[in-house]
Amino acid sequence: MLESATKSATVASESVISTSHIKANLAKSCDTATVNRWSVADIVALFELPFSDLMHQAQTVHRANFDPNAVQVSTLLSIKTGGCSEDCGYCPQAARYHTDVESEPLMQLDDVLAAAQEAKDNGASRFCMGAAWRGPKQRDLEPVLKMIAEVKAMGLETCATLGMLKEGQAEQLKDAGLDYYNHNLDTAPEFYGDVITTRTYQDRLETLDRVRSVDINVCCGGIIGMGESRNQRAGLLAQLANMERPPESVPINLLTQVEGTPLHGTEELDPIEFVRTIAAARITMPNSFVRLSAGRQSMHEGIQALCFIAGANSIFYGEKLLTTGNPEAATDKKLFEKLGINKI
């Protein structure tokens, strides 16, 4: 009896400490001048809050830092598709997997600019260009630099995702006018090797360091629903939130399963768990744009609405995300009208 009472008291004490710690962190998340540190245990504790409490906390942090009814809109174009030498288990562009994605050469400048103009006409404020490379060779980079400069001249923010960068390449991208560089961590360090073996976690961090060193904004997030545990989802968020300067944009992708890739057939993530991930990202990275990214096509509009309430305030707009489907602009426009959301 005494042992049971002691155990209960210990559990209660730990709960109070954990709750107190979370409240302290939440208070800091509402203070834009404070850089906060989050342990994996703290973030797991957020995931385990009652859903209404978690949503309330996320919305409170969101309103303290952003207009709750405004969403930043980006468009992503695959400027070089397929034929990648990497073995990312989720990616249909890997040359070693048998998917419906065919390898295509780098797009011509005029075609990229036409797509950028269409994106701008549809209300996008940022145009992202993605190339399926392990990392660009100098001969690959030269035409992309021209694309960046021309898109920038159209009045759009520019973003690129080109793989790992070598010494000096980030400087060239900066000089061309690049605003954002996307390079995702994908998942927690301890789960990373189950998904990718052809590049290391440290490789990714080094590219992010090169981008930061020349003062290009960082777009960095991960993919949820690859078979990782809740602790590992929390581990990804901890990696992002505890960067010296957290990413300005944090894309949270839901795994889009493509036949022929190793992760095809993975048990699907519960939609509410995805919403919890968005909320935890908002709380732990209060000043970042949290982007509801890949996987939106499979989400009911009610789940998307919950994600916006949880603090998502950026989306990709258009028919495709690199090689997978995405809700069309007209569909997004209707949803925004229902929710009273303005595009920025």
C-alpha positions in Angstrom: 0.0 0.0 0.0 2.8 2.4 1.0 4.8 1.4 -2.1 1.7 2.1 -4.3 1.2 5.5 -2.6 4.9 6.4 -3.0 4.8 5.4 -6.7 1.6 7.6 -7.2 3.2 10.5 -5.5 6.3 10.2 -7.6 4.3 10.0 -10.8 2.2 13.1 -9.7 5.4 15.0 -8.9 6.9 14.2 -12.3 3.7 15.3 -13.9 3.8 18.6 -12.1 7.4 19.2 -13.0 6.7 18.3 -16.7 3.6 20.5 -16.8 5.4 23.3 -15.1 8.3 23.0 -17.6 5.9 23.0 -20.5 4.1 26.1 -19.2 7.4 27.9 -18.9 8.3 26.9 -22.5 4.9 28.0 -23.8 5.3 31.4 -22.1 8.6 31.8 -23.9 7.0 30.7 -27.2 4.8 33.8 -26.9 7.8 36.0 -26.4 9.3 36.8 -29.8 12.6 38.0 -28.2 13.3 34.6 -26.5 15.2 31.7 -28.0 13.9 28.6 -26.4 15.4 25.1 -25.9 13.2 22.0 -26.1 14.0 18.5 -25.0 12.5 15.5 -26.8 10.7 14.7 -23.6 9.2 18.2 -23.5 7.9 17.8 -27.0 6.5 14.3 -26.4 4.6 15.8 -23.4 3.1 18.3 -25.9 2.0 15.4 -28.1 0.4 13.8 -25.1 -1.7 16.7 -24.0 -5.5 16.4 -24.5 -6.2 17.4 -28.1 -8.2 20.5 -27.1 -5.5 21.7 -24.8 -2.8 21.2 -27.4 -4.8 23.1 -30.0 -5.5 25.9 -27.6 -1.8 26.3 -26.7 -0.8 26.2 -30.4 -3.4 28.8 -31.3 -2.3 31.0 -28.4 1.3 30.9 -29.6 0.3 31.4 -33.2 -1.8 34.5 -32.5 1.1 35.9 -30.4 3.4 35.8 -33.5 1.3 35.8 -36.6 -2.0 36.9 -38.2 -4.1 33.8 -37.5 -6.1 34.3 -40.7 -3.3 34.7 -43.2 -1.4 31.9 -45.1 1.7 32.4 -47.1 1.4 30.7 -50.6 4.3 29.1 -52.5 4.4 27.2 -55.7 7.0 24.4 -56.3 8.2 23.4 -59.8 10.4 20.4 -60.6 13.0 21.9 -62.9 14.9 18.6 -63.3 13.0 15.4 -62.6 14.1 11.8 -61.8 17.4 10.0 -62.2 18.7 10.8 -58.7 21.5 8.6 -57.3 20.2 8.8 -53.7 18.2 6.0 -52.0 15.7 8.0 -50.0 13.0 5.4 -49.3 10.1 7.7 -49.9 11.2 9.2 -53.2 10.0 8.2 -56.7 12.8 10.2 -58.3 15.5 7.8 -57.1 17.0 6.0 -60.2 17.2 2.7 -58.4 13.4 2.4 -57.8 10.9 1.3 -60.5 8.2 4.0 -60.4 6.2 5.9 -63.1 8.6 8.9 -62.8 10.7 9.2 -65.9 14.1 11.0 -65.9 13.9 14.4 -67.6 16.6 17.0 -68.3 16.8 20.5 -66.8 13.9 22.7 -68.0 14.6 25.6 -70.3 14.6 29.1 -68.8 11.5 30.3 -70.8 9.4 27.4 -69.6 10.4 28.0 -65.9 9.6 31.7 -66.3 6.2 30.9 -67.8 5.4 28.6 -64.8 6.6 31.3 -62.4 4.3 33.9 -64.1 1.4 31.5 -63.8 2.1 30.9 -60.1 2.2 34.7 -59.5 -1.1 35.1 -61.4 -2.6 32.5 -59.1 -1.5 34.4 -56.0 1.8 32.7 -55.1 4.3 35.0 -53.4 7.2 32.5 -53.5 8.4 30.3 -56.4 10.4 27.2 -55.5 12.5 25.3 -57.9 13.5 21.7 -57.2 16.1 19.5 -59.0 16.6 15.8 -58.4 20.4 15.9 -57.8 22.5 14.5 -55.0 24.1 17.9 -55.3 24.6 20.3 -58.3 27.8 20.2 -60.4 29.0 23.7 -61.4 27.7 23.1 -65.0 24.3 22.3 -63.5 24.3 25.3 -61.3 25.0 27.9 -63.9 21.6 27.8 -65.7 19.8 27.6 -62.3 21.5 30.8 -61.2 20.0 32.5 -64.3 16.5 31.1 -63.4 16.8 32.5 -59.9 17.8 35.9 -61.1 15.0 36.1 -63.6 12.3 34.8 -61.2 13.5 37.3 -58.6 13.1 40.1 -61.2 9.5 39.1 -61.6 8.8 40.2 -58.0 8.6 36.7 -56.5 10.5 35.4 -53.6 12.8 32.6 -54.8 13.5 29.2 -53.2 15.6 26.3 -54.5 16.1 22.7 -53.4 19.1 21.2 -55.3 20.6 18.7 -52.9 23.8 19.0 -51.0 25.9 22.2 -51.7 29.6 22.3 -52.1 32.0 25.0 -50.9 31.2 28.3 -52.7 27.9 27.3 -54.1 25.8 28.9 -51.5 27.6 32.2 -52.2 26.7 31.9 -55.9 23.0 31.3 -55.0 23.0 34.3 -52.7 24.5 36.5 -55.5 21.9 35.3 -57.9 19.2 36.6 -55.5 18.0 33.4 -53.8 15.8 34.1 -50.8 15.3 30.5 -49.4 17.1 27.2 -49.7 15.2 24.1 -48.9 17.1 21.1 -47.4 15.0 18.9 -45.2 16.3 16.8 -42.3 13.4 14.3 -43.1 13.3 12.7 -39.6 15.0 12.3 -36.3 18.7 11.2 -36.3 18.0 7.8 -34.8 15.5 6.9 -37.5 17.3 8.5 -40.4 19.3 5.4 -41.3 16.1 3.4 -41.8 15.1 5.8 -44.6 18.3 6.9 -46.3 21.8 5.4 -46.5 23.5 7.4 -49.3 24.0 10.5 -47.3 24.3 11.2 -43.6 22.5 13.4 -41.2 25.7 15.4 -40.9 25.8 15.9 -44.7 22.5 17.6 -44.4 23.5 19.8 -41.5 26.7 20.9 -43.3 24.6 22.1 -46.3 22.3 24.0 -43.9 25.4 25.6 -42.3 26.7 26.7 -45.7 23.3 28.3 -46.5 23.2 30.1 -43.1 26.8 31.3 -43.5 25.7 33.5 -46.5 22.5 34.6 -44.8 20.1 32.8 -47.1 16.8 31.9 -45.3 16.4 28.2 -44.4 13.5 26.1 -45.4 13.8 22.8 -43.5 11.4 20.3 -42.1 10.6 16.6 -42.5 8.3 13.8 -43.5 5.8 12.3 -41.1 4.3 8.9 -41.4 7.3 6.9 -42.6 6.9 4.4 -39.7 8.6 6.5 -37.1 7.5 6.5 -33.5 6.0 9.5 -31.7 9.3 10.0 -29.9 11.1 10.1 -33.2 8.6 12.7 -34.5 9.4 14.7 -31.4 13.1 14.1 -32.1 12.8 15.7 -35.5 11.1 18.8 -34.1 13.7 19.1 -31.4 16.4 19.1 -34.0 14.7 21.9 -35.9 13.6 24.0 -32.9 17.0 23.8 -31.2 19.0 25.1 -34.1 20.9 28.3 -33.2 18.5 30.0 -35.6 15.4 27.8 -36.3 14.3 27.6 -40.0 12.3 30.5 -41.3 10.0 27.9 -43.1 9.3 24.5 -41.7 7.5 22.2 -44.2 5.7 19.3 -42.5 5.1 16.6 -45.1 2.8 13.7 -44.8 4.3 10.7 -46.6 2.9 10.3 -50.1 3.2 6.6 -50.8 4.4 5.8 -54.3 4.4 2.3 -55.6 7.9 1.0 -56.3 9.5 2.9 -53.4 10.5 1.0 -50.2 8.1 2.9 -48.1 5.1 2.0 -50.2 2.7 0.0 -48.0 3.8 1.7 -44.7 0.9 1.9 -42.2 -0.9 5.2 -42.7 -0.5 7.8 -40.0 -3.7 8.8 -38.1 -4.7 12.3 -39.3 -5.1 13.6 -35.7 -1.5 12.6 -35.1 -0.5 14.7 -38.0 -2.5 17.7 -36.7 -0.7 17.2 -33.3 2.6 17.4 -35.2 1.7 20.7 -36.7 0.6 22.0 -33.3 3.9 20.9 -31.7 5.9 22.5 -34.5 4.0 25.8 -34.0 4.6 25.8 -30.3 8.3 24.9 -30.5 9.1 27.2 -33.4 6.9 30.2 -32.7 8.5 32.6 -35.3 8.7 30.1 -38.2 6.2 29.7 -41.0 4.9 26.1 -40.6 4.1 24.8 -44.0 1.3 22.2 -44.6 3.1 20.5 -47.4 3.1 17.2 -49.2 0.2 14.9 -48.5 -2.5 17.6 -48.6 -4.2 15.9 -51.5 -5.1 13.0 -49.3 -6.4 15.2 -46.5 -10.1 16.0 -46.0 -10.6 19.7 -45.8 -11.7 19.4 -42.2 -8.2 18.0 -41.3 -6.6 20.9 -43.3 -8.7 23.3 -41.3 -7.5 21.8 -38.0 -3.9 22.2 -39.3 -4.5 25.9 -39.9 -6.0 26.2 -36.4 -3.0 24.4 -35.0 -0.7 27.0 -36.5 0.1 26.0 -40.1 0.4 29.3 -42.1 2.0 28.3 -45.3 1.1 25.9 -48.2 2.3 24.8 -51.6 -0.2 26.0 -54.2 -0.8 24.2 -57.5 -1.3 20.9 -59.2 1.9 19.2 -58.3 4.6 18.9 -55.7 7.6 17.8 -57.7 6.1 14.5 -58.9 3.1 13.9 -56.7 -0.3 15.5 -56.7 -1.4 18.6 -54.8 -4.8 20.2 -54.4 -5.5 22.6 -57.4 -5.4 26.3 -56.8 -9.2 26.6 -57.3 -9.8 24.0 -54.6 -7.6 25.8 -52.2 -9.2 29.1 -53.0 -12.6 27.7 -52.1 -11.3 26.3 -48.8 -9.7 29.7 -47.9 -13.0 31.4 -48.6 -14.8 29.0 -46.3 -12.3 29.6 -43.5 -11.8 33.3 -44.0 -8.1 32.9 -44.8 -6.2 35.5 -46.7 -3.2 34.7 -48.9 0.1 36.5 -48.3 
